[in-house]
Amino acid sequence: MLDSPRSRPVVAAVVGVIVGVPLALAAACGASPTPIAFDAPGSSDQTLSTLSFDSNTVPGNTPTSSSDPASAASAAAAEAAKGRWVDVTGNLLGMSSVCGTTTYVTVRPDRDGVITGVAGQGLWTSENGASEWTPLGQGAGSAKITNRPTSLVFDPTDARRFWESGVYEGLGAFETKDGGTTFNGLDVQHSDLVSIDFNDGSRSTLLSGTHEQPDVKQSTNGGQSWASISAGLPPGVGSASFPLVLDAKTYLLGSKAGDGAGVFRTTDGGATWTKVHEGAVSGPPLIAKSDGKIYWLLGTGALISSGDGGVTWADAGSYGPAGGNVGYLLELPDGRLATLGTTNVIVSKDHGASWRAVGATLPIKAAGIAYSPFRQTFYIWRSDCDNSTPNNPVQASSIMRLDDFVDAQ
């Protein structure tokens, strides 16, 4: 049960579209959601002023000196960027890739750092809001990530340990214990998402959702070997993309792109599954720290929630867009939810009942969204696939950042 902080299991909730995904699978339809409700501009409701950017208070930053021309120019550039989307593709621009190009972006939970996945080129990291990216996995003996990254899951007790998921070329999952200096390949293929049992200190139980297949793989030895646990799923589940481990025997699964898609639950380690909600999901689940509930975006543009470990689900509201890429749902530090709307980033202070557009209009067709609490910044990315162009190079505006955003009018 997830009703109270005491009884809440420590589980992996990954967000992000997929992510929206860079792989863009259409979600199946369900019941029509209620119209999205935005707070009226200028209302007395709290705005996002608590998230405004202050370069003097971001951890690790110090005030610049006006007597230093370079520092003054940097400060002026930062000031000019406030309130608008800025291209931070940087030195990734023009990099040879494969279909998908930039497929995922997330933030490090322990510091002001961002990680992106480039299809066929592995993971790259940027620190302190810069647009200079350096490759991960360069340590001696590291396995090489050649897939199209779809997600990263960080260990809640050690941010230097995380798991990468990816599809197509090469292995579908990798693990690092040293912050990304070296990676160990896990022998599973085409993984949209890996979920880990974080109640177990040995991290023995892992699930992998298979890309575009009605198949969930399970490992009980930390990813050394895997077996399918899909025989008990009903027909028509579609893509079994998004598993969530609650404990060693209790799992949830969100599926899409199938007539029988929905949310499924098992309490016997996958031997049998029960459908607990009808209708395709559109991305990974979120376990909110603010109330302990599990939230899931649906392909219809609706949001559902569960406060009892996924046994029962309630309509939590509508976030607007239906179909399209995989939907990432984020929780901001103050407890508000955030995701991509049709034209803007949208946030909800009442856990999905109503939403408010924030920031400048989205400048690209974003595949996903991430948020840095250290920089108080949203990141979006897009995934391109142009096989008529040699090597599918990374394009300009593939990764963009929004600082000091203001409410849309």
C-alpha positions as CSV (number, residue, x, y, z in Angstrom):
1,M,0.0,0.0,0.0
2,L,1.1,3.5,-0.7
3,D,-1.2,5.4,1.6
4,S,1.4,6.8,4.0
5,P,5.1,7.6,4.0
6,R,5.7,4.9,6.5
7,S,4.1,2.2,4.3
8,R,5.4,3.5,1.0
9,P,7.8,1.2,-0.8
10,V,10.9,2.8,-2.3
11,V,10.3,2.2,-6.0
12,A,11.5,3.5,-9.3
13,A,9.4,6.0,-11.1
14,V,10.7,7.2,-14.3
15,V,9.3,10.0,-16.3
16,G,9.7,11.3,-19.1
17,V,8.2,10.9,-24.0
18,I,9.7,8.5,-25.2
19,V,9.8,9.5,-24.1
20,G,7.6,10.9,-26.0
21,V,9.8,8.7,-26.8
22,P,12.1,9.4,-29.2
23,L,10.5,6.4,-30.6
24,A,7.1,8.0,-31.0
25,L,4.5,5.2,-30.8
26,A,0.9,6.1,-31.1
27,A,-1.2,5.5,-28.0
28,A,-4.5,3.7,-28.1
29,C,-7.7,5.6,-27.3
30,G,-9.9,5.4,-24.2
31,A,-12.7,7.4,-22.8
32,S,-12.8,11.1,-23.8
33,P,-11.2,13.3,-21.2
34,T,-12.8,16.4,-19.8
35,P,-11.6,19.7,-21.3
36,I,-8.4,21.1,-19.9
37,A,-9.0,23.9,-17.4
38,F,-6.4,26.7,-17.1
39,D,-6.2,29.2,-14.3
40,A,-7.1,32.6,-15.6
41,P,-4.1,34.9,-16.1
42,G,-3.8,37.3,-13.2
43,S,-5.7,35.2,-10.8
44,S,-4.8,35.1,-7.1
45,D,-3.6,31.5,-7.4
46,Q,0.1,31.0,-6.8
47,T,2.2,31.3,-10.0
48,L,5.6,29.8,-10.8
49,S,7.4,32.8,-9.3
50,T,8.9,30.4,-6.7
51,L,10.7,28.7,-9.6
52,S,12.2,31.9,-11.1
53,F,15.8,31.8,-11.9
54,D,18.4,33.7,-9.9
55,S,21.9,33.3,-11.0
56,N,23.2,34.3,-7.6
57,T,21.4,31.6,-5.7
58,V,21.9,28.6,-8.0
59,P,24.2,26.1,-6.1
60,G,27.8,26.6,-7.3
61,N,27.2,30.0,-8.9
62,T,28.8,33.2,-7.7
63,P,28.0,36.8,-8.8
64,T,29.9,38.0,-11.8
65,S,32.1,41.1,-11.7
66,S,31.2,43.9,-14.1
67,S,34.9,44.7,-14.3
68,D,35.6,41.5,-16.1
69,P,34.5,41.9,-19.8
70,A,34.1,38.1,-20.3
71,S,32.0,37.7,-17.2
72,A,29.9,40.7,-18.0
73,A,29.2,39.4,-21.5
74,S,28.3,36.0,-20.0
75,A,25.9,37.7,-17.5
76,A,24.4,39.8,-20.3
77,A,23.8,36.6,-22.4
78,A,22.2,34.9,-19.4
79,E,19.9,37.9,-18.8
80,A,18.9,38.0,-22.5
81,A,18.0,34.3,-22.4
82,K,15.5,34.7,-19.5
83,G,12.0,33.8,-20.3
84,R,12.7,32.2,-23.7
85,W,13.8,28.9,-25.0
86,V,17.5,28.7,-25.8
87,D,19.2,26.1,-28.0
88,V,21.7,24.1,-26.0
89,T,22.5,21.5,-28.6
90,G,26.0,22.9,-28.5
91,N,28.8,20.6,-29.8
92,L,26.3,17.8,-30.5
93,L,25.2,19.7,-33.6
94,G,26.0,17.8,-36.8
95,M,27.0,14.6,-34.9
96,S,26.4,11.5,-37.0
97,S,23.5,9.4,-35.6
98,V,20.7,7.1,-36.7
99,C,17.0,7.5,-36.8
100,G,15.9,9.2,-33.5
101,T,19.0,11.4,-33.1
102,T,18.5,12.9,-29.6
103,T,16.2,10.4,-28.0
104,Y,16.2,11.3,-24.3
105,V,17.1,14.0,-21.8
106,T,17.1,13.8,-18.0
107,V,18.8,15.6,-15.1
108,R,21.1,14.2,-12.5
109,P,19.4,14.0,-9.1
110,D,22.5,15.0,-7.1
111,R,23.9,18.0,-8.9
112,D,23.4,20.6,-11.7
113,G,24.0,18.2,-14.6
114,V,22.0,17.0,-17.6
115,I,22.4,13.7,-19.5
116,T,21.2,13.2,-23.1
117,G,21.1,10.1,-25.2
118,V,22.2,10.3,-28.9
119,A,21.0,7.3,-31.0
120,G,24.0,5.2,-31.8
121,Q,26.4,7.5,-30.0
122,G,25.7,6.7,-26.3
123,L,25.1,9.1,-23.4
124,W,26.5,12.6,-23.1
125,T,26.5,15.0,-20.1
126,S,26.5,18.7,-19.6
127,E,27.2,20.4,-16.3
128,N,26.1,23.8,-14.8
129,G,23.8,24.7,-17.6
130,A,26.4,24.8,-20.3
131,S,25.9,23.6,-23.9
132,E,29.2,21.8,-24.0
133,W,28.6,18.0,-23.9
134,T,31.1,15.3,-23.0
135,P,30.7,11.6,-23.6
136,L,30.0,9.1,-20.7
137,G,31.3,5.6,-20.7
138,Q,34.9,6.5,-21.5
139,G,36.5,4.7,-18.6
140,A,38.7,1.6,-19.0
141,G,36.8,-1.5,-19.7
142,S,33.4,0.2,-20.2
143,A,30.8,-1.4,-22.4
144,K,29.8,0.8,-25.3
145,I,26.2,2.0,-25.5
146,T,25.1,1.8,-29.2
147,N,21.3,1.6,-28.7
148,R,18.7,4.5,-29.0
149,P,18.4,5.5,-25.3
150,T,14.8,5.7,-24.0
151,S,15.2,6.1,-20.2
152,L,17.6,6.4,-17.2
153,V,16.6,5.2,-13.7
154,F,18.7,6.5,-10.8
155,D,19.2,4.5,-7.6
156,P,17.5,6.6,-4.8
157,T,20.3,5.9,-2.3
158,D,23.3,6.4,-4.7
159,A,23.0,8.8,-7.6
160,R,26.2,7.4,-9.1
161,R,24.4,4.2,-9.8
162,F,21.8,4.2,-12.6
163,W,20.4,2.0,-15.4
164,E,20.0,3.0,-19.1
165,S,17.4,1.5,-21.4
166,G,17.4,1.6,-25.2
167,V,16.1,0.0,-28.3
168,Y,17.4,-1.4,-31.6
169,E,21.2,-1.5,-32.1
170,G,23.1,-3.4,-29.4
171,L,22.1,-4.4,-25.9
172,G,18.9,-2.9,-24.5
173,A,20.1,-2.1,-21.0
174,F,23.3,-1.0,-19.2
175,E,24.2,-0.3,-15.5
176,T,26.8,2.1,-14.1
177,K,28.0,2.3,-10.5
178,D,30.4,5.1,-10.9
179,G,28.3,7.9,-12.3
180,G,28.7,6.9,-15.9
181,T,32.4,6.5,-16.2
182,T,32.0,2.9,-17.0
183,F,29.0,0.8,-18.0
184,N,28.2,-2.9,-17.7
185,G,25.9,-4.4,-20.4
186,L,22.8,-6.3,-19.3
187,D,21.7,-9.1,-21.7
188,V,18.3,-7.9,-22.6
189,Q,17.1,-6.4,-25.9
190,H,14.9,-3.5,-27.0
191,S,14.0,-2.1,-23.6
192,D,11.7,0.9,-23.4
193,L,12.1,1.0,-19.6
194,V,13.9,-0.9,-16.9
195,S,12.4,-0.8,-13.4
196,I,14.2,-2.0,-10.3
197,D,13.1,-3.3,-6.8
198,F,14.7,-0.6,-4.6
199,N,13.3,-2.2,-1.5
200,D,16.0,-4.9,-1.9
201,G,19.5,-3.7,-1.1
202,S,21.0,-6.1,-3.6
203,R,18.9,-4.7,-6.5
204,S,18.2,-8.2,-7.6
205,T,14.8,-7.9,-9.2
206,L,14.5,-6.0,-12.5
207,L,11.8,-5.7,-15.1
208,S,12.2,-4.6,-18.7
209,G,9.4,-3.5,-21.0
210,T,10.0,-4.6,-24.6
211,H,9.7,-2.1,-27.4
212,E,6.7,-2.7,-29.6
213,Q,6.1,-6.2,-28.2
214,P,3.6,-7.6,-25.7
215,D,6.5,-8.9,-23.6
216,V,7.9,-8.2,-20.2
217,K,11.3,-9.6,-19.2
218,Q,12.3,-10.3,-15.6
219,S,15.7,-10.7,-13.9
220,T,16.1,-12.0,-10.4
221,N,19.9,-11.8,-10.4
222,G,20.6,-8.1,-11.0
223,G,20.3,-8.3,-14.8
224,Q,22.7,-11.1,-15.5
225,S,19.9,-13.2,-17.0
226,W,16.3,-12.6,-18.1
227,A,13.1,-14.6,-18.6
228,S,9.8,-13.6,-20.1
229,I,6.8,-13.3,-17.6
230,S,4.2,-12.4,-20.3
231,A,2.4,-15.7,-20.6
232,G,-0.2,-14.6,-18.1
233,L,-1.0,-11.3,-19.9
234,P,-4.3,-11.2,-21.8
235,P,-4.2,-10.9,-25.6
236,G,-4.1,-7.5,-27.3
237,V,-2.1,-5.7,-24.6
238,G,0.0,-4.1,-27.4
239,S,3.4,-2.7,-26.4
240,A,4.4,-3.8,-22.9
241,S,6.6,-0.8,-22.6
242,F,6.3,0.6,-19.0
243,P,6.8,-1.8,-16.0
244,L,6.9,-0.6,-12.4
245,V,8.3,-2.8,-9.6
246,L,6.6,-2.2,-6.3
247,D,8.3,-5.1,-4.5
248,A,9.9,-8.5,-5.4
249,K,6.5,-10.0,-6.3
250,T,4.2,-7.0,-7.0
251,Y,4.5,-5.2,-10.3
252,L,2.5,-2.9,-12.5
253,L,2.6,-2.7,-16.3
254,G,1.4,0.1,-18.5
255,S,0.9,-0.9,-22.2
256,K,-0.1,1.0,-25.4
257,A,-0.8,0.5,-29.0
258,G,-3.2,-2.5,-28.5
259,D,-6.9,-3.0,-28.4
260,G,-6.5,-4.5,-25.0
261,A,-4.0,-2.0,-23.7
262,G,-4.2,-0.7,-20.2
263,V,-2.6,-1.0,-16.7
264,F,-2.0,-4.5,-15.4
265,R,-1.0,-5.8,-11.9
266,T,0.6,-8.9,-10.6
267,T,1.2,-10.0,-7.0
268,D,2.9,-13.3,-7.9
269,G,6.0,-12.1,-9.7
270,G,4.3,-12.2,-13.1
271,A,2.7,-15.6,-13.1
272,T,-0.7,-14.1,-13.4
273,W,-1.8,-10.5,-14.3
274,T,-5.0,-8.6,-13.7
275,K,-6.1,-5.6,-15.7
276,V,-6.7,-2.8,-13.2
277,H,-7.4,0.0,-15.7
278,E,-8.7,0.1,-19.3
279,G,-7.0,2.2,-21.9
280,A,-3.5,2.7,-23.2
281,V,-0.9,4.7,-21.2
282,S,1.3,7.2,-23.0
283,G,4.5,7.1,-20.9
284,P,6.2,5.9,-17.7
285,P,4.4,6.2,-14.4
286,L,5.2,8.8,-11.7
287,I,5.2,8.1,-7.9
288,A,4.6,11.6,-6.5
289,K,6.7,12.5,-3.4
290,S,4.0,15.0,-2.3
291,D,1.2,12.4,-1.7
292,G,2.7,9.0,-2.4
293,K,0.2,8.3,-5.2
294,I,1.0,6.7,-8.6
295,Y,0.1,8.9,-11.6
296,W,-0.1,7.8,-15.2
297,L,-0.8,9.8,-18.3
298,L,-3.1,8.1,-20.8
299,G,-3.1,8.2,-24.6
300,T,-6.4,10.0,-24.5
301,G,-5.0,13.0,-22.8
302,A,-6.3,12.0,-19.4
303,L,-4.5,11.5,-16.1
304,I,-5.3,8.7,-13.6
305,S,-4.0,8.1,-10.1
306,S,-3.9,5.3,-7.5
307,G,-3.3,5.6,-3.8
308,D,-3.4,1.8,-3.0
309,G,-0.5,0.5,-5.0
310,G,-2.3,0.2,-8.3
311,V,-5.3,-1.9,-7.0
312,T,-7.8,0.8,-7.9
313,W,-7.5,3.9,-10.1
314,A,-9.3,7.2,-10.3
315,D,-9.6,9.9,-12.9
316,A,-7.3,12.7,-11.9
317,G,-8.1,15.1,-14.7
318,S,-7.1,15.9,-18.2
319,Y,-3.8,17.3,-19.4
320,G,-4.9,18.0,-23.0
321,P,-2.9,16.4,-25.8
322,A,-4.0,13.0,-27.0
323,G,-1.9,10.5,-29.0
324,G,1.5,11.3,-30.4
325,N,4.7,10.6,-28.5
326,V,5.1,9.1,-25.1
327,G,4.1,11.5,-22.3
328,Y,6.5,12.4,-19.5
329,L,5.0,13.5,-16.2
330,L,7.2,15.4,-13.7
331,E,6.8,16.5,-10.2
332,L,8.3,19.9,-9.3
333,P,10.0,20.5,-5.9
334,D,6.9,22.3,-4.6
335,G,4.7,19.3,-5.4
336,R,3.2,20.6,-8.6
337,L,2.9,18.3,-11.6
338,A,4.3,19.3,-15.0
339,T,4.2,17.9,-18.6
340,L,4.0,19.0,-22.2
341,G,0.8,20.6,-23.4
342,T,-0.1,21.3,-27.0
343,T,1.6,24.7,-27.2
344,N,3.4,25.2,-23.8
345,V,4.7,23.4,-20.8
346,I,1.8,23.0,-18.4
347,V,1.7,22.7,-14.6
348,S,-0.9,21.7,-12.1
349,K,-1.0,22.7,-8.5
350,D,-4.0,20.3,-7.7
351,H,-2.5,17.1,-9.0
352,G,-4.2,17.2,-12.4
353,A,-7.6,18.8,-11.8
354,S,-6.6,21.9,-13.6
355,W,-3.5,23.0,-15.5
356,R,-1.8,26.3,-16.2
357,A,0.4,27.1,-19.3
358,V,3.8,28.5,-18.4
359,G,6.8,29.9,-20.2
360,A,7.2,30.8,-23.8
361,T,5.5,28.8,-26.6
362,L,7.2,25.6,-27.4
363,P,9.7,26.3,-30.2
364,I,9.9,22.7,-31.5
365,K,7.8,19.6,-31.6
366,A,9.1,18.3,-28.3
367,A,9.6,14.6,-27.8
368,G,9.9,15.0,-24.0
369,I,10.5,17.2,-21.0
370,A,12.9,17.3,-18.0
371,Y,13.3,19.7,-15.1
372,S,16.4,20.7,-13.1
373,P,15.7,21.8,-9.6
374,F,19.2,23.0,-9.3
375,R,18.8,25.5,-12.1
376,Q,15.1,25.8,-11.9
377,T,15.0,25.1,-15.6
378,F,12.9,23.0,-18.1
379,Y,14.6,21.1,-20.9
380,I,12.9,19.8,-24.0
381,W,14.2,17.8,-26.9
382,R,13.2,16.6,-30.3
383,S,13.9,13.4,-32.2
384,D,14.6,13.5,-35.9
385,C,14.5,10.7,-38.4
386,D,15.5,11.6,-42.0
387,N,17.0,8.6,-43.8
388,S,17.4,10.7,-46.9
389,T,20.1,12.6,-45.1
390,P,23.5,10.7,-44.7
391,N,24.1,9.6,-41.1
392,N,21.0,11.3,-39.7
393,P,23.0,14.2,-38.1
394,V,21.9,15.9,-35.0
395,Q,20.0,19.1,-35.9
396,A,20.0,22.6,-34.4
397,S,17.5,23.1,-31.6
398,S,17.5,19.4,-30.8
399,I,17.9,20.2,-27.0
400,M,16.5,23.5,-25.6
401,R,16.4,25.1,-22.2
402,L,13.9,27.5,-20.6
403,D,15.2,29.7,-17.7
404,D,13.2,32.1,-15.6
405,F,9.9,31.3,-17.3
406,V,6.8,33.3,-16.8
407,D,3.1,32.4,-17.1
408,A,1.7,32.5,-20.6
409,Q,-0.9,35.1,-21.3
